[in-house]
């Protein structure tokens, strides 16, 4: 049998999503890669562009914090070979235009145009020594973070694994599961073992998260082995307002009433109100920070 490649010069991204704040002034572009090396190359070059304010990768996901606008990239071979030329936000969609030289042009066009969540695209010819451009249009999404704590007992269960498995099960086109963080908290006497809560992040279409949340809560109730499970939901672009409370929960024992106050002051939705709510609320500001969130507080 003779082996053949369907498209030898295109490596299609699995998913690309655009999460936008309420004002449309900040966009986080999330690209789920099939080839780490290619995406790392893209991140190096894209991060030099003026629209990209910061970038990072978490596993398969390469994430770019972007200020919408349009720029001239002035591409230079081997130095700045590819980048993001424009990001346009409207009420329902986000339009991103990439440009690149040679292989960077291939990545800028067909590799992204065929990714999941792309509604439509327009690409030029790519490859060789030419400059190529590709514009993709995606639905405008919102960030939703779920914090959970206290689902296990002294003899059974582990919160982080249960929450990951639930998140994978409820993942759907309207609400995409993006990241998972374990959050080390202060070791209170009532802990089961490690005193770790969990935050998971979803990218949701506006007004389309309720079915996912209902299924998430139902699975959590079904499989939790604790009577004190807490589940908290934050729906906004940046949970920084909760960071002081989260850091406090890493340093010291915090009362249940303090968690209720933090939730109320920061628009957090309480979906399960056991004692685990303290850790659930504390986990929210550490969303998408799995390397930092697991570190104990410095005494």
C-alpha positions in Angstrom: 0.0 0.0 0.0 1.3 3.4 -0.9 1.1 6.0 1.8 -0.1 9.5 1.0 -0.7 12.7 2.9 -4.0 14.6 2.4 -2.3 18.0 2.7 1.4 17.8 3.3 2.0 21.4 4.2 -1.0 22.2 6.4 -1.2 21.3 10.2 -4.7 22.4 11.2 -5.2 23.8 14.7 -7.7 21.8 16.8 -9.7 24.8 18.0 -9.4 28.6 18.0 -11.5 30.7 20.3 -11.8 34.5 21.0 -12.8 35.5 24.6 -13.7 39.2 24.8 -14.4 41.6 27.8 -17.7 43.4 28.0 -16.3 46.6 26.5 -14.7 44.9 23.6 -11.3 46.4 24.5 -9.5 43.2 25.4 -9.4 39.9 23.6 -7.8 36.7 24.6 -7.1 34.5 21.5 -6.8 30.9 22.4 -5.3 28.4 19.9 -5.3 24.7 20.6 -2.3 23.2 18.7 -1.7 19.9 17.0 2.1 20.7 16.7 3.8 22.2 19.7 6.9 23.2 17.7 5.0 25.1 15.1 2.9 26.9 17.6 6.0 27.8 19.7 7.6 29.3 16.6 4.4 31.3 15.9 4.2 32.5 19.5 7.8 33.8 19.3 7.1 35.8 16.2 3.5 36.9 17.0 4.5 38.2 20.4 6.7 40.8 18.7 3.6 42.4 17.1 2.2 45.6 18.7 -1.3 44.2 19.1 -0.1 41.3 21.3 0.3 42.5 24.9 1.3 39.1 26.4 1.4 35.5 25.4 1.8 32.1 27.1 1.1 28.4 26.6 -0.7 26.0 28.8 -0.3 22.5 27.4 -1.9 22.4 24.0 -3.2 25.9 24.3 -1.3 29.0 23.1 -2.9 32.1 24.4 -2.5 35.7 23.3 -3.8 38.8 25.2 -4.6 41.3 22.5 -5.7 44.9 22.2 -8.1 45.2 19.1 -6.9 47.3 16.2 -5.0 47.2 12.9 -1.2 47.6 12.3 1.5 47.3 9.7 3.7 44.4 10.7 6.7 45.1 8.4 7.6 41.4 8.2 11.3 40.6 8.0 12.5 37.1 7.2 13.9 35.2 10.2 13.3 38.2 12.5 9.6 38.8 12.4 8.3 36.4 9.9 4.7 36.3 11.0 2.2 38.1 13.1 -1.3 39.3 13.8 -2.2 42.3 11.6 -5.7 43.1 12.9 -8.3 42.1 15.4 -11.8 43.5 14.9 -14.5 43.0 17.5 -18.2 43.4 17.0 -21.3 42.5 19.0 -21.3 38.8 18.0 -18.0 38.0 16.1 -14.3 38.5 16.2 -12.3 38.9 13.1 -8.5 38.1 13.2 -6.1 38.7 10.3 -2.7 36.9 10.3 0.2 37.4 8.0 3.4 35.5 7.4 6.3 34.8 5.1 7.0 31.3 3.7 6.0 28.6 6.1 4.7 31.3 8.5 2.2 32.2 5.8 1.0 28.6 5.7 0.3 28.8 9.4 -1.2 32.2 9.1 -3.8 30.9 6.6 -5.0 27.4 6.1 -3.7 26.0 9.4 -6.0 28.3 11.2 -8.8 28.7 8.7 -9.8 25.0 9.1 -9.8 25.0 12.9 -12.9 24.3 15.0 -14.9 27.4 15.9 -14.0 29.3 12.7 -17.2 30.5 11.1 -15.7 31.6 7.8 -12.4 32.6 6.4 -10.6 34.3 3.5 -7.0 33.3 2.7 -4.4 34.1 0.0 -2.0 31.8 -1.6 0.7 30.7 0.7 4.1 29.0 0.9 7.4 29.7 -0.9 8.8 33.2 -0.6 5.5 35.1 -0.8 3.7 37.0 1.9 0.4 35.3 2.8 -2.6 36.6 4.7 -5.5 34.8 6.3 -8.6 36.3 8.0 -10.7 34.1 10.2 -14.0 35.0 11.9 -15.1 33.4 15.1 -18.0 33.8 17.5 -17.4 36.3 20.3 -17.1 34.3 23.6 -17.2 35.0 27.3 -15.1 33.6 30.1 -16.7 31.5 32.8 -14.8 30.1 35.7 -16.0 27.4 38.1 -14.4 26.9 41.5 -15.1 23.7 43.5 -13.8 22.3 46.8 -14.6 19.5 49.2 -15.9 16.6 47.1 -13.9 13.8 48.8 -13.6 12.1 52.1 -10.8 10.6 54.2 -11.1 7.3 52.3 -12.4 8.2 48.9 -12.2 10.7 46.1 -10.0 13.5 44.8 -11.5 16.9 43.8 -9.1 17.7 41.0 -9.7 14.5 39.1 -13.5 14.6 39.5 -13.7 18.2 38.3 -11.5 17.5 35.3 -13.7 14.5 34.3 -16.9 16.4 34.8 -15.5 19.3 32.7 -14.6 17.0 29.9 -18.0 15.4 30.0 -19.9 18.7 29.8 -17.6 20.3 27.2 -19.7 21.3 24.1 -19.6 23.8 21.3 -21.5 26.4 23.3 -19.2 26.1 26.3 -15.7 24.9 25.6 -13.5 23.5 28.5 -10.2 25.4 28.3 -8.1 25.0 31.5 -7.8 23.3 34.9 -5.9 24.5 38.0 -5.3 23.0 41.4 -5.1 25.6 44.1 -3.1 25.0 47.3 -4.9 26.5 50.3 -3.9 26.9 53.9 -4.0 23.4 55.6 -7.0 23.8 57.9 -7.7 21.1 60.5 -10.9 20.1 58.7 -9.1 19.2 55.4 -9.4 15.7 54.0 -5.7 15.5 53.0 -3.9 18.1 50.9 -6.3 21.1 51.2 -6.4 21.7 47.5 -9.4 23.2 45.6 -9.9 23.4 41.9 -10.7 26.0 39.2 -11.8 25.2 35.7 -12.2 27.7 32.8 -14.7 27.7 30.0 -15.1 29.9 26.9 -18.8 30.3 26.4 -21.1 31.8 23.8 -23.2 34.6 25.3 -26.2 33.3 27.1 -25.4 29.7 26.3 -23.7 28.5 29.5 -26.8 27.5 31.6 -27.3 24.0 30.2 -23.6 23.2 30.8 -23.7 24.6 34.3 -26.8 22.5 35.1 -25.2 19.4 33.8 -22.0 20.2 35.7 -23.8 20.7 39.0 -25.9 17.5 38.5 -22.7 15.4 37.9 -21.0 17.1 40.9 -24.0 16.2 43.2 -24.0 12.6 41.8 -20.3 11.8 42.3 -19.2 14.0 45.3 -18.8 11.9 48.4 -18.9 14.9 50.7 -21.9 16.7 52.3 -19.9 19.9 52.3 -19.2 20.5 48.6 -18.9 24.1 47.5 -19.4 25.3 43.9 -18.9 28.9 42.8 -19.2 30.5 39.4 -17.5 33.7 38.1 -18.6 35.2 34.8 -16.3 38.0 33.7 -13.1 38.5 31.7 -10.7 38.8 34.7 -11.2 37.5 38.3 -8.4 39.8 39.7 -10.8 41.4 42.1 -10.9 38.1 44.0 -7.1 37.7 44.2 -6.8 39.3 47.7 -9.3 36.8 49.1 -7.6 33.9 47.3 -4.2 34.8 48.6 -5.6 35.1 52.1 -7.0 31.6 51.9 -3.5 30.4 51.0 -2.0 32.2 54.1 -4.5 31.5 56.9 -7.7 29.9 57.9 -10.7 31.8 56.6 -14.3 31.8 57.9 -17.3 30.7 55.9 -18.9 34.2 56.3 -15.8 35.7 54.6 -16.3 33.6 51.6 -20.0 34.6 51.4 -18.9 38.3 51.6 -16.3 37.9 48.9 -18.7 36.2 46.6 -21.4 38.8 47.1 -19.0 41.7 46.6 -17.5 40.3 43.4 -20.6 39.0 41.6 -19.9 35.3 42.2 -22.8 32.9 41.8 -23.1 30.3 44.5 -24.4 27.0 43.2 -23.5 24.7 46.1 -23.1 26.2 49.5 -21.3 23.6 51.7 -18.2 24.5 53.7 -16.2 23.8 50.6 -17.5 27.2 49.3 -14.5 28.8 51.0 -12.0 27.0 48.8 -14.3 27.2 45.8 -14.3 31.0 45.9 -10.6 31.1 46.7 -9.8 29.1 43.6 -11.5 31.5 41.1 -8.7 34.1 40.8 -6.1 31.3 40.1 -7.9 30.1 37.0 -5.6 29.3 34.1 -2.5 29.5 36.4 -1.8 25.9 37.1 1.9 26.3 37.8 1.4 29.3 40.1 -1.8 28.2 41.8 -0.3 25.0 43.3 2.5 26.8 45.2 1.8 27.3 48.9 1.8 30.9 50.3 5.2 32.1 51.6 5.0 32.4 55.4 
